[in-house]
Amino acid sequence: MSSFEIRGGKKLKGEIIPQGAKNEALQVICATLLTPEKITISNIPRIRDVIKLIELLQDLGVSVNEINDNTFSFQATQVDLEFLKSKDFKKKAAGLRGSIMIVGPLLARFGKAYIPQPGGDKIGRRRLDTHFIGLQQLGATFNYDFVENFYQVEASRLKGAYMLLDEASVTGTANILMAATLAEGTTTIFNAACEPYVVQLSEMLNRMGGKISGIGSNLLFIEGVEHLKGTDHTLLPDMIEIGSFIGLAAMTHSEITIKNVQFEKLGIIPEVFRRLGINLERRGDDIFIPEQEHYEVETFMDGSIMTISDAPWPGFTPDLISIALVVSIQAKGSVLIHQKMFESRLFFVDKLIDMGAQIILCDPHRATVIGLDRKQNLRGIRMVSPDIRAGVALLIAALSADGKSVIDNIDQIDRGYQNIDGRLRALGADIKRI
């Protein structure tokens, strides 16, 4: 198991380019199973979760060609459905939450799919009900083996239906959307997720010959087609990385330019960091964060404490709640962080308290941060990364802290951030992998 050794307290400076969006990559790579024709995807991040999904598709028989460092072509001409029953598939798919999104494409194209209970971050209960109920409404039947923790899904022919999703699940919407493109008739999805990732997937499916309307809203209409063709697709820059780098600049009072961010697709993210007092400037399609010794949290008009909470898009993404929390540590003022969607995502704050942060964990969903306003620096400690986003929050804290920190279990960070130590060293960070 690898670790990061960080000597903090150094100001960083320079330009950094965000990787391709992890969450989008997992969706569109699964979509390559919908057609026997070639699909080329660019700006793919070379991170553990994405590479594991690509390897899983190769094991299924998909022909994968690496064109360059971040561009791959996929051609699912021959898919080995028998591999889905193997112990090797069960082991690999169980360790990757994104594997659930192969179900919709396989069901639509081949009439059956198998999937173990997927893994992923341990951040609380993450239901699969939205996926299963939506596919059932299209005509699928599910059988669950409680001994093997294994789902068998079958449908002789999917048929379009109206459905009101019980939650605006991004992966659930993507899975149902992919299945519906090849279903007979028209499917209506109300309360659909409308994140930029789902927009990107929808536009890709339309280029493949799909007929999806309502893109970008929470009401999608999908007219099923007989078959889909190949296409080219480029991933968005990862908005979670962009938010992480904004937080990094503020905590280390550094001057950083984040390049090629596709600003219009970032939604409320820049505004939330501005509410925390962070100066950021849009320069073309870049974000410039100047060196800032102090940043002061806004208060509401009635003087009440600032609350930062997550919500489905266009609300603030839950993946950046950990970053907002760690940035608040050195702000002037207090912030209530309310993580509504996952009940275990704030359980890394004990490490921040050990570093000297003033945080009150109110309950599994809420933490109050009393900003230090740089009157006291954090101190380096040894800690463990519990999940991807908390791991990067701890990394940002360590880079701002006095002395040496060691972060163990950085495989979690590698699942979501490509060569993060190398890119940070290019900005002047003292970080090494041990």
C-alpha positions as CSV (number, residue, x, y, z in Angstrom):
1,M,0.0,0.0,0.0
2,S,1.4,3.4,-1.0
3,S,1.5,6.6,1.0
4,F,2.2,10.3,0.3
5,E,4.8,12.1,2.4
6,I,4.1,15.9,2.3
7,R,6.1,18.7,3.8
8,G,3.6,21.5,3.9
9,G,3.6,25.3,4.4
10,K,4.9,26.1,0.9
11,K,3.2,28.5,-1.5
12,L,2.5,27.0,-4.9
13,K,2.5,28.8,-8.3
14,G,1.8,27.9,-11.9
15,E,-0.7,26.4,-14.3
16,I,-2.5,23.1,-14.0
17,I,-4.7,21.4,-16.5
18,P,-7.7,19.4,-15.1
19,Q,-8.0,15.8,-16.2
20,G,-11.0,14.4,-18.1
21,A,-14.2,13.9,-16.0
22,K,-14.1,10.6,-14.1
23,N,-17.8,10.3,-13.6
24,E,-18.5,11.0,-17.3
25,A,-15.8,8.6,-18.4
26,L,-17.5,5.7,-16.5
27,Q,-20.8,6.4,-18.3
28,V,-19.6,6.8,-21.8
29,I,-17.2,3.9,-21.7
30,C,-20.1,1.6,-20.7
31,A,-22.1,3.1,-23.6
32,T,-19.6,1.6,-26.1
33,L,-21.4,-1.8,-25.4
34,L,-24.5,-0.5,-27.2
35,T,-23.1,-0.9,-30.7
36,P,-20.8,-3.2,-32.6
37,E,-19.2,-0.1,-34.3
38,K,-16.1,1.7,-33.2
39,I,-16.3,4.6,-30.7
40,T,-13.3,6.8,-30.0
41,I,-13.2,8.7,-26.7
42,S,-10.7,11.5,-26.0
43,N,-9.5,13.1,-22.7
44,I,-9.9,9.9,-20.7
45,P,-8.2,10.2,-17.3
46,R,-5.7,7.5,-16.5
47,I,-7.0,6.8,-13.0
48,R,-7.6,3.5,-11.3
49,D,-11.4,3.3,-11.6
50,V,-11.4,4.2,-15.3
51,I,-8.6,1.8,-16.2
52,K,-10.3,-1.0,-14.2
53,L,-13.5,-0.4,-16.2
54,I,-11.6,-0.5,-19.5
55,E,-9.9,-3.8,-18.5
56,L,-13.3,-5.2,-17.6
57,L,-14.6,-4.4,-21.0
58,Q,-11.6,-6.0,-22.6
59,D,-12.2,-9.2,-20.6
60,L,-15.8,-9.1,-22.0
61,G,-14.3,-9.2,-25.5
62,V,-14.4,-5.5,-26.4
63,S,-11.5,-4.5,-28.7
64,V,-9.7,-1.6,-27.0
65,N,-7.0,0.4,-28.8
66,E,-4.9,3.0,-27.1
67,I,-4.4,5.8,-29.6
68,N,-2.5,8.1,-27.3
69,D,-2.1,8.8,-23.5
70,N,-5.8,9.8,-23.1
71,T,-7.6,8.6,-26.3
72,F,-8.9,5.1,-26.7
73,S,-11.1,3.4,-29.3
74,F,-13.6,0.8,-28.3
75,Q,-15.4,-1.8,-30.6
76,A,-17.8,-4.2,-29.0
77,T,-18.3,-6.4,-32.0
78,Q,-18.0,-9.6,-30.1
79,V,-19.1,-9.7,-26.4
80,D,-18.5,-12.8,-24.4
81,L,-21.6,-13.0,-22.2
82,E,-20.4,-16.2,-20.6
83,F,-17.6,-14.2,-18.9
84,L,-20.3,-12.4,-16.9
85,K,-20.8,-15.7,-15.0
86,S,-17.2,-16.2,-14.1
87,K,-15.5,-15.7,-10.7
88,D,-13.0,-13.3,-12.3
89,F,-15.9,-11.1,-13.5
90,K,-17.6,-11.2,-10.1
91,K,-14.3,-10.2,-8.3
92,K,-13.4,-7.4,-10.7
93,A,-16.9,-5.9,-11.0
94,A,-17.5,-6.0,-7.3
95,G,-14.6,-3.7,-6.7
96,L,-15.8,-1.0,-9.1
97,R,-19.1,0.8,-8.5
98,G,-19.1,2.1,-12.1
99,S,-19.6,-1.5,-13.3
100,I,-23.3,-1.2,-12.6
101,M,-23.7,0.9,-15.7
102,I,-22.8,-2.1,-18.0
103,V,-26.3,-3.6,-17.1
104,G,-28.4,-1.1,-19.2
105,P,-26.3,-1.5,-22.4
106,L,-26.0,-5.3,-22.2
107,L,-29.7,-5.7,-21.4
108,A,-30.7,-3.5,-24.3
109,R,-28.5,-5.1,-26.8
110,F,-28.3,-8.7,-25.7
111,G,-31.4,-9.2,-23.5
112,K,-29.5,-10.2,-20.4
113,A,-26.8,-9.1,-18.0
114,Y,-25.2,-10.1,-14.7
115,I,-23.7,-7.9,-12.0
116,P,-22.4,-8.5,-8.5
117,Q,-23.1,-6.0,-5.7
118,P,-20.7,-3.2,-6.8
119,G,-18.1,-1.6,-4.5
120,G,-16.8,2.0,-4.4
121,D,-16.4,4.6,-1.7
122,K,-17.6,3.7,1.8
123,I,-19.4,7.0,2.3
124,G,-22.8,5.7,3.4
125,R,-25.7,3.9,1.9
126,R,-25.8,4.1,-1.9
127,R,-28.9,2.4,-3.2
128,L,-29.2,0.7,-6.5
129,D,-33.0,0.8,-6.4
130,T,-33.3,3.6,-9.0
131,H,-31.4,1.5,-11.5
132,F,-33.4,-1.6,-10.9
133,I,-36.8,-0.1,-10.7
134,G,-36.2,1.9,-13.9
135,L,-35.0,-1.2,-15.8
136,Q,-37.9,-3.2,-14.5
137,Q,-40.3,-0.6,-15.8
138,L,-38.7,-1.2,-19.2
139,G,-39.5,-4.9,-18.9
140,A,-36.5,-6.4,-17.2
141,T,-36.7,-9.1,-14.5
142,F,-34.2,-9.3,-11.7
143,N,-33.1,-12.4,-9.8
144,Y,-30.8,-12.0,-6.8
145,D,-28.5,-14.7,-5.5
146,F,-28.1,-13.9,-1.8
147,V,-25.2,-16.4,-1.4
148,E,-23.1,-15.0,-4.2
149,N,-24.3,-11.4,-3.9
150,F,-25.1,-11.6,-7.7
151,Y,-27.8,-10.2,-9.8
152,Q,-29.1,-11.8,-13.0
153,V,-31.1,-9.5,-15.3
154,E,-33.1,-10.6,-18.3
155,A,-35.5,-9.1,-20.8
156,S,-36.5,-10.6,-24.2
157,R,-37.4,-7.1,-25.4
158,L,-37.3,-3.8,-23.6
159,K,-40.4,-1.6,-24.1
160,G,-40.6,2.1,-23.5
161,A,-42.4,3.4,-20.4
162,Y,-43.2,6.5,-18.4
163,M,-41.3,6.6,-15.1
164,L,-40.8,9.0,-12.2
165,L,-37.5,8.3,-10.6
166,D,-37.5,8.1,-6.8
167,E,-34.3,10.1,-6.8
168,A,-32.3,12.0,-9.4
169,S,-29.5,9.5,-9.5
170,V,-26.8,10.3,-12.0
171,T,-25.7,6.7,-12.6
172,G,-29.3,5.5,-12.4
173,T,-30.4,8.0,-15.0
174,A,-27.5,7.0,-17.3
175,N,-28.2,3.3,-17.0
176,I,-31.9,3.7,-17.8
177,L,-31.1,6.2,-20.6
178,M,-28.7,3.8,-22.3
179,A,-31.2,0.9,-22.1
180,A,-34.1,3.0,-23.4
181,T,-32.2,4.0,-26.5
182,L,-32.7,0.5,-27.9
183,A,-36.1,-0.1,-26.3
184,E,-39.3,-0.4,-28.4
185,G,-41.4,2.7,-28.3
186,T,-41.0,5.9,-26.3
187,T,-39.6,6.2,-22.7
188,T,-40.2,9.3,-20.5
189,I,-37.9,9.8,-17.5
190,F,-39.1,12.4,-15.0
191,N,-36.9,13.5,-12.2
192,A,-33.9,12.6,-14.3
193,A,-30.5,13.8,-13.2
194,C,-29.4,16.7,-15.4
195,E,-25.7,16.9,-14.5
196,P,-23.3,17.9,-17.4
197,Y,-22.2,14.2,-17.4
198,V,-25.7,13.1,-18.4
199,V,-25.9,15.9,-21.0
200,Q,-22.7,14.7,-22.5
201,L,-23.9,11.1,-22.5
202,S,-27.2,12.1,-24.1
203,E,-25.5,14.1,-26.9
204,M,-23.1,11.2,-27.5
205,L,-26.0,8.7,-27.8
206,N,-27.8,11.1,-30.3
207,R,-24.7,11.2,-32.4
208,M,-24.8,7.4,-32.4
209,G,-28.3,7.6,-33.9
210,G,-30.4,7.8,-30.7
211,K,-33.4,10.0,-30.4
212,I,-33.3,11.8,-27.0
213,S,-34.9,15.1,-26.3
214,G,-35.2,17.3,-23.2
215,I,-31.4,17.1,-22.8
216,G,-30.2,19.3,-19.9
217,S,-33.6,19.1,-18.1
218,N,-35.1,16.7,-15.6
219,L,-37.6,15.4,-18.1
220,L,-36.1,13.2,-20.8
221,F,-37.9,11.7,-23.8
222,I,-36.2,8.7,-25.6
223,E,-37.6,7.3,-28.8
224,G,-36.2,3.8,-29.1
225,V,-34.2,2.9,-32.3
226,E,-33.2,-0.5,-33.8
227,H,-29.5,0.0,-33.6
228,L,-26.8,2.5,-32.8
229,K,-23.6,3.4,-34.7
230,G,-20.1,4.5,-33.8
231,T,-19.0,8.1,-33.0
232,D,-16.2,10.2,-31.5
233,H,-16.6,11.8,-28.1
234,T,-14.5,14.1,-25.9
235,L,-14.9,14.2,-22.1
236,L,-15.4,17.4,-20.2
237,P,-12.7,18.6,-17.8
238,D,-13.3,17.2,-14.3
239,M,-15.3,19.7,-12.3
240,I,-14.3,18.0,-9.1
241,E,-10.6,18.5,-9.9
242,I,-11.3,22.1,-10.8
243,G,-13.0,22.7,-7.4
244,S,-10.2,20.9,-5.6
245,F,-7.6,23.1,-7.2
246,I,-9.5,26.2,-6.3
247,G,-9.5,25.0,-2.7
248,L,-5.8,24.1,-2.9
249,A,-4.9,27.6,-4.0
250,A,-6.9,29.2,-1.2
251,M,-5.6,27.0,1.6
252,T,-1.9,27.3,0.6
253,H,-2.4,31.1,-0.3
254,S,-1.0,30.3,-3.8
255,E,-1.3,31.8,-7.2
256,I,-2.7,29.1,-9.5
257,T,-4.2,29.2,-13.0
258,I,-6.5,26.3,-13.9
259,K,-6.5,25.9,-17.6
260,N,-9.4,25.0,-20.0
261,V,-12.1,24.5,-17.5
262,Q,-15.2,24.9,-19.8
263,F,-16.5,27.5,-17.3
264,E,-20.1,27.5,-18.5
265,K,-20.4,23.8,-17.5
266,L,-19.3,24.4,-13.9
267,G,-22.7,25.6,-12.6
268,I,-22.7,27.0,-9.1
269,I,-19.2,25.7,-8.1
270,P,-17.3,29.0,-8.6
271,E,-20.0,30.9,-6.8
272,V,-19.8,28.6,-3.7
273,F,-16.1,29.2,-3.4
274,R,-16.7,32.9,-3.8
275,R,-19.1,32.7,-0.8
276,L,-16.2,31.3,1.2
277,G,-14.3,34.5,0.4
278,I,-12.0,33.1,-2.3
279,N,-11.1,35.5,-5.1
280,L,-11.2,33.8,-8.5
281,E,-11.2,35.4,-11.9
282,R,-12.4,34.0,-15.2
283,R,-9.8,34.6,-17.9
284,G,-11.3,33.3,-21.2
285,D,-11.8,29.6,-20.4
286,D,-9.3,29.6,-17.5
287,I,-9.7,30.3,-13.8
288,F,-7.1,32.5,-12.1
289,I,-6.8,32.3,-8.3
290,P,-4.5,35.1,-7.0
291,E,-2.4,34.6,-3.9
292,Q,-4.7,35.6,-1.0
293,E,-3.5,35.9,2.6
294,H,-7.0,36.1,4.0
295,Y,-10.5,35.2,2.8
296,E,-13.7,36.0,4.7
297,V,-16.9,34.0,4.6
298,E,-20.0,35.8,3.6
299,T,-22.9,36.0,6.0
300,F,-26.6,35.9,5.1
301,M,-28.6,39.1,5.0
302,D,-30.0,38.4,8.4
303,G,-26.5,37.8,9.8
304,S,-26.9,34.1,10.2
305,I,-24.1,31.6,9.7
306,M,-23.1,30.6,6.1
307,T,-24.4,27.1,5.2
308,I,-22.8,25.1,2.4
309,S,-24.9,22.1,1.5
310,D,-25.0,19.6,-1.4
311,A,-27.9,19.0,-3.7
312,P,-28.7,17.4,-7.1
313,W,-27.6,19.5,-10.1
314,P,-27.8,22.4,-10.5
315,G,-27.1,22.4,-6.8
316,F,-23.6,22.0,-5.3
317,T,-22.1,18.6,-6.0
318,P,-21.6,16.3,-3.0
319,D,-18.2,15.4,-4.3
320,L,-16.9,18.9,-3.4
321,I,-18.4,19.1,0.1
322,S,-15.1,17.7,1.6
323,I,-13.1,20.4,-0.2
324,A,-15.5,23.2,0.9
325,L,-15.1,21.9,4.5
326,V,-11.3,21.9,4.4
327,V,-11.1,25.4,2.8
328,S,-13.3,26.7,5.6
329,I,-10.6,25.8,8.2
330,Q,-8.5,28.9,7.4
331,A,-11.3,31.3,6.5
332,K,-12.4,34.2,8.6
333,G,-15.8,33.4,9.9
334,S,-17.8,30.2,10.5
335,V,-19.4,27.8,8.1
336,L,-22.0,25.0,8.6
337,I,-21.3,22.2,6.2
338,H,-24.4,20.1,5.5
339,Q,-23.8,16.9,3.7
340,K,-27.3,15.7,2.9
341,M,-26.8,12.8,0.5
342,F,-24.3,10.5,2.3
343,E,-24.2,9.9,6.0
344,S,-20.5,8.8,6.3
345,R,-18.8,11.4,4.2
346,L,-17.8,13.7,7.1
347,F,-16.2,11.0,9.2
348,F,-12.7,12.2,8.2
349,V,-12.9,15.5,10.2
350,D,-11.2,13.8,13.2
351,K,-7.9,13.9,11.3
352,L,-8.4,17.6,10.6
353,I,-9.1,18.3,14.3
354,D,-5.9,16.4,15.2
355,M,-4.2,18.8,12.8
356,G,-5.5,21.8,14.7
357,A,-8.8,22.6,12.9
358,Q,-11.7,23.9,14.9
359,I,-14.6,21.7,13.8
360,I,-17.6,20.5,15.6
361,L,-19.1,17.3,14.1
362,C,-22.8,17.9,14.9
363,D,-24.1,14.6,13.5
364,P,-23.3,12.3,10.6
365,H,-24.5,14.9,8.1
366,R,-23.4,18.3,9.6
367,A,-20.2,19.9,10.8
368,T,-19.6,23.4,12.0
369,V,-16.2,24.9,11.0
370,I,-14.8,27.9,13.0
371,G,-12.3,29.5,10.7
372,L,-8.8,30.1,12.0
373,D,-8.1,33.1,9.7
374,R,-4.5,31.9,9.5
375,K,-3.9,32.9,13.1
376,Q,-2.8,29.3,13.7
377,N,-1.4,26.9,11.1
378,L,-2.4,23.3,10.9
379,R,0.3,20.8,11.9
380,G,1.4,17.8,10.0
381,I,0.3,14.3,11.2
382,R,0.0,10.8,9.9
383,M,-3.5,9.9,8.6
384,V,-5.4,7.5,6.4
385,S,-7.4,8.4,3.3
386,P,-10.9,6.9,3.8
387,D,-12.3,7.7,0.3
388,I,-11.4,9.7,-2.9
389,R,-12.7,13.1,-2.0
390,A,-11.8,13.0,1.7
391,G,-8.4,11.9,0.7
392,V,-7.8,14.9,-1.5
393,A,-9.2,17.2,1.3
394,L,-6.6,15.7,3.7
395,L,-4.0,16.2,1.0
396,I,-4.9,19.9,0.7
397,A,-4.8,20.3,4.5
398,A,-1.3,18.6,4.6
399,L,0.0,20.9,1.9
400,S,-1.1,23.9,4.0
401,A,0.2,22.5,7.3
402,D,3.5,23.1,9.1
403,G,5.9,20.1,9.1
404,K,5.6,16.6,7.7
405,S,2.4,14.7,7.0
406,V,1.9,11.2,5.8
407,I,-1.3,10.0,4.1
408,D,-1.7,6.3,3.9
409,N,-4.1,4.3,1.6
410,I,-3.6,6.7,-1.3
411,D,-4.9,4.1,-3.7
412,Q,-8.2,5.7,-2.8
413,I,-6.9,9.1,-4.1
414,D,-5.5,7.4,-7.2
415,R,-9.0,6.1,-8.0
416,G,-10.0,9.7,-8.9
417,Y,-7.0,11.9,-9.5
418,Q,-4.4,11.2,-12.2
419,N,-0.7,11.6,-11.2
420,I,-1.8,14.1,-8.6
421,D,1.6,14.1,-6.9
422,G,3.5,14.8,-10.1
423,R,1.2,17.6,-11.1
424,L,1.5,19.2,-7.6
425,R,5.3,18.9,-7.7
426,A,5.1,20.9,-11.0
427,L,3.5,23.7,-8.9
428,G,6.2,23.6,-6.3
429,A,4.7,21.2,-3.7
430,D,7.0,19.0,-1.6
431,I,5.3,15.7,-2.0
432,K,6.6,12.2,-2.7
433,R,5.1,8.7,-3.0
434,I,6.5,6.2,-0.6
